[in-house]
Amino acid sequence: MSQPNPEALAAADTIATALADPQPWAVELPDSGLAWPQSLWAGAAGIALLHIERARSGHGDPGIAHAWLEVAASGALTAAPNASLFFGAPALAFVTHTAAGTSGRYRRALERLDHTVTAITRTRLADAHARIDRGEQPEMKEFDLIRGLTGLGAFHLNRHPDHQITRDVLSYLVRLTEPLPTGGELPPWWTTVAPNGEPSSDYPHGHGNLGMSHGISSALALLSLAVLRNVDVPGVKEAIERICAWTDTWRQQDDADVWWPGLVTIEQTREQGVDPSQRPRPSWCYGVSGTARAQQLASLALADETRQRAAEEAMLITLRDMAQHERLPEIGLCHGTAGLLHSAWRMAADARTTRIRDELPELAARLVAQISRSEPQPGLLDGSAGVALALHTYGTDATASDWDTILLLT
């Protein structure tokens, strides 16, 4: 544990104060540009999460948190096929569960949401297993964190780890890693679409995605967390090993650096190489902020010290490399410095040494300085609410709600 950081807390407080009034979000205005209320990405649900964490940690007003939760629950609740951890009923279920904690509040609402989210998950699982039965390759939205079953699994593991639906999602992810009869040399999670999730002539053979937001690193993280929480599902460790064997193929390492590409193409697979210019920026979504944490979690699940050393070295090198910092002009959790700070904070807690933790004060100061130069956006993943959560967590050196389950960092 480190000492609380007053500067980080002050910056988080300033942002939270600016986002204290939910009234503009409670009024439906034509062309207002306000996101769907049940959106963790950019809507009221994400801002509610900020105020919930602050209230539960004793740094915020529970009344403000409840007011934002009410706005998040307003409007038509969607359980459509595109509902996911970040959108619709599952997003609202996660935020409501986080707000309730162990208090027993919102019990009836959570019972209804549990029923809805479980039904969504079972439908998605049936579709995924049918696709595997046909021997077809998946689309990213089947299994990824933002839109797919890994995200739903993250909710279920956090909400009810002993429930059958949690085991069913983990069993699906195990099956996702098993070879397809028509897969050839490609991994079974090799997706048929471009990185934006759509078919594209630029990716006629699809791609292999290593990222945390849309790639196999999220599945690796969730499976590893299940092991660490003693959720016993047959084949999970073997699935982790299969994913790690593939990501090891693409790990770029020399005496001075360690990194993973965000994605690989069929051409790179044939050439068995990635040009250094393809190194992603160190963001959570595709860069070392996400991939290194997923590798660290896998190392802990497998008791693999060599893998842990490589993951932590990758993060440490990035934290000490100002050229990599400069590649993050944004401030947010998904694409920016807040994601790097929070991922590094999580990794520092599990690291073998204090070297990662020693780099955090300078990174937090850099993020605080960036805020004054950035155009304010209220959302969670790319906006100031997520920045405030990262700074608040670093400033208090704790989480009261495990809000970062949505990032699969814990």
One Martini backbone bead per residue (centre of mass of N, CA, C, O) as a GRO file, in nm:
protein
  410
    1MET     BB    1   0.098   0.034   0.019
    2SER     BB    2   0.018   0.366  -0.026
    3GLN     BB    3  -0.012   0.687  -0.017
    4PRO     BB    4  -0.208   0.924  -0.044
    5ASN     BB    5  -0.311   1.147  -0.323
    6PRO     BB    6  -0.402   1.471  -0.327
    7GLU     BB    7  -0.389   1.555  -0.627
    8ALA     BB    8  -0.565   1.331  -0.741
    9LEU     BB    9  -0.812   1.383  -0.562
   10ALA     BB   10  -0.864   1.675  -0.650
   11ALA     BB   11  -0.915   1.613  -0.948
   12ALA     BB   12  -1.152   1.421  -0.900
   13ASP     BB   13  -1.332   1.621  -0.749
   14THR     BB   14  -1.366   1.826  -0.978
   15ILE     BB   15  -1.507   1.638  -1.173
   16ALA     BB   16  -1.740   1.543  -0.989
   17THR     BB   17  -1.862   1.823  -0.950
   18ALA     BB   18  -1.923   1.870  -1.258
   19LEU     BB   19  -2.100   1.575  -1.235
   20ALA     BB   20  -2.341   1.607  -1.016
   21ASP     BB   21  -2.563   1.692  -1.229
   22PRO     BB   22  -2.830   1.503  -1.386
   23GLN     BB   23  -3.048   1.681  -1.528
   24PRO     BB   24  -2.957   1.697  -1.830
   25TRP     BB   25  -3.000   1.375  -1.854
   26ALA     BB   26  -3.320   1.372  -1.773
   27VAL     BB   27  -3.356   1.537  -2.037
   28GLU     BB   28  -3.516   1.512  -2.336
   29LEU     BB   29  -3.331   1.615  -2.623
   30PRO     BB   30  -3.313   1.716  -2.922
   31ASP     BB   31  -3.000   1.683  -3.031
   32SER     BB   32  -2.809   1.657  -2.763
   33GLY     BB   33  -2.599   1.395  -2.759
   34LEU     BB   34  -2.695   1.207  -2.554
   35ALA     BB   35  -2.666   0.918  -2.422
   36TRP     BB   36  -2.761   0.634  -2.340
   37PRO     BB   37  -2.828   0.563  -2.021
   38GLN     BB   38  -2.737   0.240  -2.064
   39SER     BB   39  -2.423   0.354  -2.073
   40LEU     BB   40  -2.084   0.293  -2.005
   41TRP     BB   41  -1.936   0.461  -2.209
   42ALA     BB   42  -2.139   0.759  -2.226
   43GLY     BB   43  -2.344   0.745  -2.003
   44ALA     BB   44  -2.504   0.751  -1.699
   45ALA     BB   45  -2.386   0.483  -1.593
   46GLY     BB   46  -2.088   0.578  -1.585
   47ILE     BB   47  -2.131   0.818  -1.389
   48ALA     BB   48  -2.250   0.656  -1.160
   49LEU     BB   49  -1.992   0.494  -1.098
   50LEU     BB   50  -1.833   0.725  -0.982
   51HIS     BB   51  -2.033   0.795  -0.742
   52ILE     BB   52  -2.032   0.517  -0.615
   53GLU     BB   53  -1.734   0.496  -0.542
   54ARG     BB   54  -1.726   0.752  -0.368
   55ALA     BB   55  -1.943   0.672  -0.164
   56ARG     BB   56  -1.816   0.394  -0.071
   57SER     BB   57  -1.536   0.553   0.018
   58GLY     BB   58  -1.627   0.844   0.156
   59HIS     BB   59  -1.614   1.087  -0.097
   60GLY     BB   60  -1.934   1.089  -0.129
   61ASP     BB   61  -2.269   1.120  -0.235
   62PRO     BB   62  -2.532   0.905  -0.226
   63GLY     BB   63  -2.744   1.088  -0.362
   64ILE     BB   64  -2.594   1.124  -0.630
   65ALA     BB   65  -2.573   0.830  -0.704
   66HIS     BB   66  -2.880   0.778  -0.710
   67ALA     BB   67  -2.955   0.988  -0.923
   68TRP     BB   68  -2.786   0.856  -1.150
   69LEU     BB   69  -2.925   0.580  -1.140
   70GLU     BB   70  -3.203   0.683  -1.223
   71VAL     BB   71  -3.114   0.780  -1.502
   72ALA     BB   72  -3.003   0.507  -1.602
   73ALA     BB   73  -3.312   0.380  -1.561
   74SER     BB   74  -3.417   0.537  -1.781
   75GLY     BB   75  -3.617   0.448  -1.999
   76ALA     BB   76  -3.563   0.217  -2.227
   77LEU     BB   77  -3.500  -0.118  -2.178
   78THR     BB   78  -3.251  -0.313  -2.321
   79ALA     BB   79  -3.261  -0.671  -2.471
   80ALA     BB   80  -3.118  -0.684  -2.715
   81PRO     BB   81  -2.874  -0.828  -2.912
   82ASN     BB   82  -2.682  -0.561  -2.827
   83ALA     BB   83  -2.659  -0.637  -2.552
   84SER     BB   84  -2.429  -0.544  -2.282
   85LEU     BB   85  -2.208  -0.449  -2.054
   86PHE     BB   86  -2.224  -0.144  -2.207
   87PHE     BB   87  -2.543  -0.218  -2.280
   88GLY     BB   88  -2.817  -0.198  -2.110
   89ALA     BB   89  -2.911  -0.431  -1.892
   90PRO     BB   90  -2.619  -0.514  -1.807
   91ALA     BB   91  -2.522  -0.233  -1.728
   92LEU     BB   92  -2.738  -0.179  -1.511
   93ALA     BB   93  -2.673  -0.426  -1.340
   94PHE     BB   94  -2.386  -0.350  -1.263
   95VAL     BB   95  -2.445  -0.076  -1.129
   96THR     BB   96  -2.650  -0.179  -0.921
   97HIS     BB   97  -2.466  -0.382  -0.783
   98THR     BB   98  -2.252  -0.172  -0.701
   99ALA     BB   99  -2.444   0.001  -0.528
  100ALA     BB  100  -2.533  -0.223  -0.324
  101GLY     BB  101  -2.355  -0.442  -0.249
  102THR     BB  102  -2.423  -0.546   0.096
  103SER     BB  103  -2.709  -0.389   0.164
  104GLY     BB  104  -2.986  -0.483  -0.012
  105ARG     BB  105  -3.030  -0.300  -0.224
  106TYR     BB  106  -3.219  -0.338  -0.508
  107ARG     BB  107  -3.335  -0.631  -0.512
  108ARG     BB  108  -3.570  -0.634  -0.719
  109ALA     BB  109  -3.417  -0.516  -0.955
  110LEU     BB  110  -3.197  -0.739  -0.962
  111GLU     BB  111  -3.381  -0.977  -1.018
  112ARG     BB  112  -3.480  -0.875  -1.294
  113LEU     BB  113  -3.199  -0.836  -1.422
  114ASP     BB  114  -3.097  -1.122  -1.392
  115HIS     BB  115  -3.305  -1.252  -1.574
  116THR     BB  116  -3.236  -1.090  -1.829
  117VAL     BB  117  -2.927  -1.149  -1.850
  118THR     BB  118  -2.949  -1.455  -1.859
  119ALA     BB  119  -3.115  -1.467  -2.119
  120ILE     BB  120  -2.912  -1.329  -2.299
  121THR     BB  121  -2.681  -1.529  -2.251
  122ARG     BB  122  -2.820  -1.788  -2.352
  123THR     BB  123  -2.863  -1.692  -2.640
  124ARG     BB  124  -2.564  -1.638  -2.705
  125LEU     BB  125  -2.465  -1.925  -2.648
  126ALA     BB  126  -2.634  -2.075  -2.857
  127ASP     BB  127  -2.514  -1.929  -3.101
  128ALA     BB  128  -2.216  -2.004  -3.050
  129HIS     BB  129  -2.243  -2.313  -3.055
  130ALA     BB  130  -2.363  -2.328  -3.338
  131ARG     BB  131  -2.116  -2.212  -3.481
  132ILE     BB  132  -1.918  -2.431  -3.390
  133ASP     BB  133  -2.077  -2.672  -3.510
  134ARG     BB  134  -2.023  -2.548  -3.810
  135GLY     BB  135  -1.712  -2.445  -3.822
  136GLU     BB  136  -1.698  -2.142  -3.763
  137GLN     BB  137  -1.602  -1.831  -3.748
  138PRO     BB  138  -1.589  -1.554  -3.560
  139GLU     BB  139  -1.708  -1.280  -3.428
  140MET     BB  140  -1.630  -1.043  -3.206
  141LYS     BB  141  -1.924  -1.004  -3.076
  142GLU     BB  142  -1.934  -1.285  -2.943
  143PHE     BB  143  -1.654  -1.258  -2.730
  144ASP     BB  144  -1.616  -0.988  -2.632
  145LEU     BB  145  -1.626  -0.729  -2.400
  146ILE     BB  146  -1.813  -0.502  -2.515
  147ARG     BB  147  -2.035  -0.715  -2.683
  148GLY     BB  148  -1.987  -0.994  -2.543
  149LEU     BB  149  -1.935  -1.282  -2.348
  150THR     BB  150  -1.710  -1.170  -2.173
  151GLY     BB  151  -1.871  -0.939  -2.052
  152LEU     BB  152  -2.094  -1.114  -1.930
  153GLY     BB  153  -1.896  -1.282  -1.759
  154ALA     BB  154  -1.795  -1.051  -1.582
  155PHE     BB  155  -2.061  -1.004  -1.445
  156HIS     BB  156  -2.115  -1.291  -1.331
  157LEU     BB  157  -1.852  -1.320  -1.165
  158ASN     BB  158  -1.924  -1.070  -0.984
  159ARG     BB  159  -2.222  -1.144  -0.895
  160HIS     BB  160  -2.220  -1.494  -0.950
  161PRO     BB  161  -1.979  -1.730  -0.939
  162ASP     BB  162  -2.180  -1.997  -0.866
  163HIS     BB  163  -2.331  -1.985  -1.116
  164GLN     BB  164  -2.416  -2.147  -1.400
  165ILE     BB  165  -2.377  -1.913  -1.604
  166THR     BB  166  -2.079  -1.877  -1.545
  167ARG     BB  167  -1.989  -2.160  -1.634
  168ASP     BB  168  -2.101  -2.141  -1.923
  169VAL     BB  169  -1.915  -1.917  -2.022
  170LEU     BB  170  -1.647  -2.057  -1.959
  171SER     BB  171  -1.702  -2.306  -2.138
  172TYR     BB  172  -1.713  -2.148  -2.398
  173LEU     BB  173  -1.422  -2.036  -2.387
  174VAL     BB  174  -1.295  -2.307  -2.404
  175ARG     BB  175  -1.418  -2.377  -2.683
  176LEU     BB  176  -1.299  -2.134  -2.839
  177THR     BB  177  -0.992  -2.269  -2.809
  178GLU     BB  178  -1.076  -2.492  -2.989
  179PRO     BB  179  -1.035  -2.650  -3.262
  180LEU     BB  180  -1.120  -2.626  -3.584
  181PRO     BB  181  -1.171  -2.821  -3.861
  182THR     BB  182  -1.114  -2.541  -4.058
  183GLY     BB  183  -0.858  -2.369  -3.932
  184GLY     BB  184  -0.581  -2.475  -3.928
  185GLU     BB  185  -0.339  -2.234  -3.828
  186LEU     BB  186  -0.563  -2.095  -3.699
  187PRO     BB  187  -0.724  -1.967  -3.458
  188PRO     BB  188  -1.050  -2.005  -3.331
  189TRP     BB  189  -1.062  -1.668  -3.287
  190TRP     BB  190  -1.053  -1.601  -3.567
  191THR     BB  191  -1.176  -1.340  -3.740
  192THR     BB  192  -1.392  -1.230  -4.017
  193VAL     BB  193  -1.315  -0.933  -3.951
  194ALA     BB  194  -1.259  -0.629  -3.883
  195PRO     BB  195  -1.172  -0.419  -3.622
  196ASN     BB  196  -1.477  -0.286  -3.649
  197GLY     BB  197  -1.668  -0.560  -3.704
  198GLU     BB  198  -1.651  -0.556  -4.019
  199PRO     BB  199  -1.659  -0.618  -4.325
  200SER     BB  200  -1.353  -0.621  -4.540
  201SER     BB  201  -1.132  -0.574  -4.804
  202ASP     BB  202  -0.881  -0.528  -4.607
  203TYR     BB  203  -1.004  -0.816  -4.460
  204PRO     BB  204  -1.058  -1.101  -4.620
  205HIS     BB  205  -0.932  -1.289  -4.360
  206GLY     BB  206  -0.924  -1.117  -4.136
  207HIS     BB  207  -0.832  -1.155  -3.778
  208GLY     BB  208  -0.610  -1.127  -3.500
  209ASN     BB  209  -0.701  -1.046  -3.163
  210LEU     BB  210  -0.522  -0.903  -2.867
  211GLY     BB  211  -0.712  -0.737  -2.727
  212MET     BB  212  -0.926  -0.626  -2.466
  213SER     BB  213  -1.191  -0.518  -2.601
  214HIS     BB  214  -1.181  -0.730  -2.889
  215GLY     BB  215  -1.006  -0.968  -2.773
  216ILE     BB  216  -0.832  -1.241  -2.624
  217SER     BB  217  -0.744  -1.099  -2.356
  218SER     BB  218  -1.020  -1.106  -2.216
  219ALA     BB  219  -1.047  -1.411  -2.196
  220LEU     BB  220  -0.787  -1.452  -2.039
  221ALA     BB  221  -0.867  -1.284  -1.793
  222LEU     BB  222  -1.128  -1.434  -1.712
  223LEU     BB  223  -1.010  -1.717  -1.677
  224SER     BB  224  -0.801  -1.633  -1.465
  225LEU     BB  225  -0.998  -1.522  -1.253
  226ALA     BB  226  -1.143  -1.787  -1.206
  227VAL     BB  227  -0.902  -1.933  -1.085
  228LEU     BB  228  -0.841  -1.720  -0.856
  229ARG     BB  229  -1.161  -1.782  -0.751
  230ASN     BB  230  -1.231  -2.092  -0.764
  231VAL     BB  231  -1.363  -2.162  -1.046
  232ASP     BB  232  -1.481  -2.476  -1.144
  233VAL     BB  233  -1.374  -2.553  -1.480
  234PRO     BB  234  -1.330  -2.742  -1.728
  235GLY     BB  235  -1.032  -2.642  -1.912
  236VAL     BB  236  -0.921  -2.359  -1.831
  237LYS     BB  237  -0.611  -2.393  -1.820
  238GLU     BB  238  -0.586  -2.493  -2.110
  239ALA     BB  239  -0.697  -2.236  -2.240
  240ILE     BB  240  -0.482  -2.047  -2.136
  241GLU     BB  241  -0.246  -2.195  -2.274
  242ARG     BB  242  -0.344  -2.154  -2.566
  243ILE     BB  243  -0.339  -1.850  -2.568
  244CYS     BB  244  -0.042  -1.814  -2.478
  245ALA     BB  245   0.088  -1.957  -2.718
  246TRP     BB  246  -0.004  -1.739  -2.921
  247THR     BB  247   0.099  -1.477  -2.786
  248ASP     BB  248   0.396  -1.570  -2.784
  249THR     BB  249   0.435  -1.557  -3.091
  250TRP     BB  250   0.382  -1.218  -3.072
  251ARG     BB  251   0.599  -1.154  -2.893
  252GLN     BB  252   0.804  -0.870  -2.842
  253GLN     BB  253   1.164  -0.927  -2.786
  254ASP     BB  254   1.433  -0.775  -2.607
  255ASP     BB  255   1.662  -0.618  -2.410
  256ALA     BB  256   1.451  -0.337  -2.408
  257ASP     BB  257   1.175  -0.498  -2.493
  258VAL     BB  258   0.804  -0.533  -2.457
  259TRP     BB  259   0.548  -0.659  -2.690
  260TRP     BB  260   0.218  -0.638  -2.843
  261PRO     BB  261   0.008  -0.670  -3.073
  262GLY     BB  262  -0.322  -0.593  -3.153
  263LEU     BB  263  -0.281  -0.734  -3.441
  264VAL     BB  264  -0.328  -0.987  -3.701
  265THR     BB  265  -0.257  -1.103  -4.014
  266ILE     BB  266  -0.228  -1.325  -4.264
  267GLU     BB  267   0.048  -1.218  -4.357
  268GLN     BB  268   0.189  -1.233  -4.079
  269THR     BB  269   0.148  -1.534  -4.042
  270ARG     BB  270   0.318  -1.619  -4.291
  271GLU     BB  271   0.579  -1.446  -4.191
  272GLN     BB  272   0.623  -1.435  -3.881
  273GLY     BB  273   0.568  -1.103  -3.852
  274VAL     BB  274   0.638  -0.772  -3.697
  275ASP     BB  275   0.648  -0.454  -3.730
  276PRO     BB  276   0.743  -0.198  -3.522
  277SER     BB  277   0.521   0.002  -3.643
  278GLN     BB  278   0.281  -0.191  -3.508
  279ARG     BB  279   0.291  -0.067  -3.247
  280PRO     BB  280   0.095   0.004  -3.002
  281ARG     BB  281  -0.037   0.194  -2.805
  282PRO     BB  282  -0.059   0.216  -2.437
  283SER     BB  283  -0.343   0.101  -2.419
  284TRP     BB  284  -0.613  -0.078  -2.311
  285CYS     BB  285  -0.752  -0.191  -2.574
  286TYR     BB  286  -0.446  -0.270  -2.742
  287GLY     BB  287  -0.229  -0.240  -2.534
  288VAL     BB  288  -0.031  -0.282  -2.256
  289SER     BB  289  -0.249  -0.218  -2.046
  290GLY     BB  290  -0.399  -0.491  -2.120
  291THR     BB  291  -0.201  -0.724  -2.205
  292ALA     BB  292  -0.023  -0.730  -1.949
  293ARG     BB  293  -0.246  -0.794  -1.747
  294ALA     BB  294  -0.339  -1.058  -1.874
  295GLN     BB  295  -0.062  -1.196  -1.840
  296GLN     BB  296  -0.045  -1.170  -1.535
  297LEU     BB  297  -0.299  -1.332  -1.469
  298ALA     BB  298  -0.200  -1.590  -1.607
  299SER     BB  299   0.051  -1.628  -1.429
  300LEU     BB  300  -0.110  -1.665  -1.166
  301ALA     BB  301  -0.286  -1.907  -1.259
  302LEU     BB  302  -0.004  -2.079  -1.351
  303ALA     BB  303   0.258  -2.018  -1.201
  304ASP     BB  304   0.431  -1.808  -1.407
  305GLU     BB  305   0.720  -1.636  -1.376
  306THR     BB  306   0.806  -1.566  -1.665
  307ARG     BB  307   0.544  -1.424  -1.746
  308GLN     BB  308   0.541  -1.216  -1.523
  309ARG     BB  309   0.806  -1.080  -1.596
  310ALA     BB  310   0.723  -0.988  -1.883
  311ALA     BB  311   0.474  -0.819  -1.810
  312GLU     BB  312   0.615  -0.622  -1.606
  313GLU     BB  313   0.832  -0.523  -1.801
  314ALA     BB  314   0.645  -0.397  -2.011
  315MET     BB  315   0.529  -0.184  -1.819
  316LEU     BB  316   0.790  -0.054  -1.718
  317ILE     BB  317   0.901   0.041  -1.987
  318THR     BB  318   0.662   0.226  -2.054
  319LEU     BB  319   0.678   0.413  -1.799
  320ARG     BB  320   0.992   0.500  -1.892
  321ASP     BB  321   0.865   0.596  -2.181
  322MET     BB  322   0.802   0.896  -2.326
  323ALA     BB  323   0.727   0.811  -2.613
  324GLN     BB  324   0.476   0.652  -2.517
  325HIS     BB  325   0.327   0.880  -2.376
  326GLU     BB  326   0.296   1.058  -2.640
  327ARG     BB  327   0.080   0.840  -2.759
  328LEU     BB  328  -0.119   0.979  -2.518
  329PRO     BB  329  -0.324   1.246  -2.558
  330GLU     BB  330  -0.531   1.116  -2.412
  331ILE     BB  331  -0.725   1.055  -2.097
  332GLY     BB  332  -0.861   0.791  -2.106
  333LEU     BB  333  -0.925   0.454  -2.051
  334CYS     BB  334  -0.910   0.338  -2.341
  335HIS     BB  335  -0.691   0.559  -2.504
  336GLY     BB  336  -0.538   0.661  -2.238
  337THR     BB  337  -0.380   0.750  -1.942
  338ALA     BB  338  -0.584   0.626  -1.742
  339GLY     BB  339  -0.541   0.333  -1.833
  340LEU     BB  340  -0.243   0.316  -1.760
  341LEU     BB  341  -0.265   0.385  -1.462
  342HIS     BB  342  -0.466   0.162  -1.374
  343SER     BB  343  -0.315  -0.085  -1.474
  344ALA     BB  344  -0.056  -0.030  -1.312
  345TRP     BB  345  -0.190  -0.040  -1.036
  346ARG     BB  346  -0.281  -0.333  -1.055
  347MET     BB  347  -0.001  -0.457  -1.113
  348ALA     BB  348   0.146  -0.356  -0.857
  349ALA     BB  349  -0.019  -0.535  -0.651
  350ASP     BB  350   0.112  -0.817  -0.805
  351ALA     BB  351   0.399  -0.763  -0.794
  352ARG     BB  352   0.735  -0.853  -0.718
  353THR     BB  353   0.774  -0.542  -0.717
  354THR     BB  354   0.803  -0.172  -0.684
  355ARG     BB  355   0.862  -0.046  -0.969
  356ILE     BB  356   0.584   0.033  -1.071
  357ARG     BB  357   0.490   0.207  -0.832
  358ASP     BB  358   0.726   0.422  -0.860
  359GLU     BB  359   0.590   0.543  -1.142
  360LEU     BB  360   0.303   0.670  -1.068
  361PRO     BB  361   0.332   0.971  -0.985
  362GLU     BB  362   0.420   1.079  -1.265
  363LEU     BB  363   0.172   0.981  -1.422
  364ALA     BB  364  -0.044   1.130  -1.258
  365ALA     BB  365   0.068   1.414  -1.315
  366ARG     BB  366   0.030   1.399  -1.619
  367LEU     BB  367  -0.277   1.367  -1.616
  368VAL     BB  368  -0.346   1.628  -1.469
  369ALA     BB  369  -0.219   1.809  -1.690
  370GLN     BB  370  -0.400   1.710  -1.929
  371ILE     BB  371  -0.680   1.809  -1.844
  372SER     BB  372  -0.635   2.123  -1.904
  373ARG     BB  373  -0.594   2.037  -2.234
  374SER     BB  374  -0.887   1.921  -2.241
  375GLU     BB  375  -1.178   1.826  -2.369
  376PRO     BB  376  -1.466   1.788  -2.219
  377GLN     BB  377  -1.597   1.462  -2.126
  378PRO     BB  378  -1.838   1.266  -1.949
  379GLY     BB  379  -1.754   0.991  -1.987
  380LEU     BB  380  -1.593   0.687  -1.921
  381LEU     BB  381  -1.390   0.573  -2.142
  382ASP     BB  382  -1.325   0.881  -2.284
  383GLY     BB  383  -1.378   1.043  -2.024
  384SER     BB  384  -1.385   1.209  -1.713
  385ALA     BB  385  -1.503   0.983  -1.538
  386GLY     BB  386  -1.267   0.783  -1.578
  387VAL     BB  387  -1.045   0.966  -1.477
  388ALA     BB  388  -1.158   0.999  -1.190
  389LEU     BB  389  -1.141   0.701  -1.115
  390ALA     BB  390  -0.836   0.668  -1.146
  391LEU     BB  391  -0.755   0.897  -0.946
  392HIS     BB  392  -0.912   0.800  -0.702
  393THR     BB  393  -0.777   0.524  -0.678
  394TYR     BB  394  -0.490   0.629  -0.654
  395GLY     BB  395  -0.542   0.835  -0.418
  396THR     BB  396  -0.653   0.586  -0.220
  397ASP     BB  397  -0.548   0.294  -0.282
  398ALA     BB  398  -0.851   0.200  -0.379
  399THR     BB  399  -1.145  -0.010  -0.386
  400ALA     BB  400  -1.501  -0.035  -0.315
  401SER     BB  401  -1.636  -0.179  -0.609
  402ASP     BB  402  -1.495  -0.295  -0.861
  403TRP     BB  403  -1.537  -0.120  -1.129
  404ASP     BB  404  -1.295  -0.265  -1.314
  405THR     BB  405  -1.445  -0.510  -1.430
  406ILE     BB  406  -1.506  -0.376  -1.713
  407LEU     BB  407  -1.176  -0.414  -1.778
  408LEU     BB  408  -1.047  -0.678  -1.660
  409LEU     BB  409  -0.839  -0.611  -1.399
  410THR     BB  410  -1.039  -0.782  -1.160
   0.00000   0.00000   0.00000
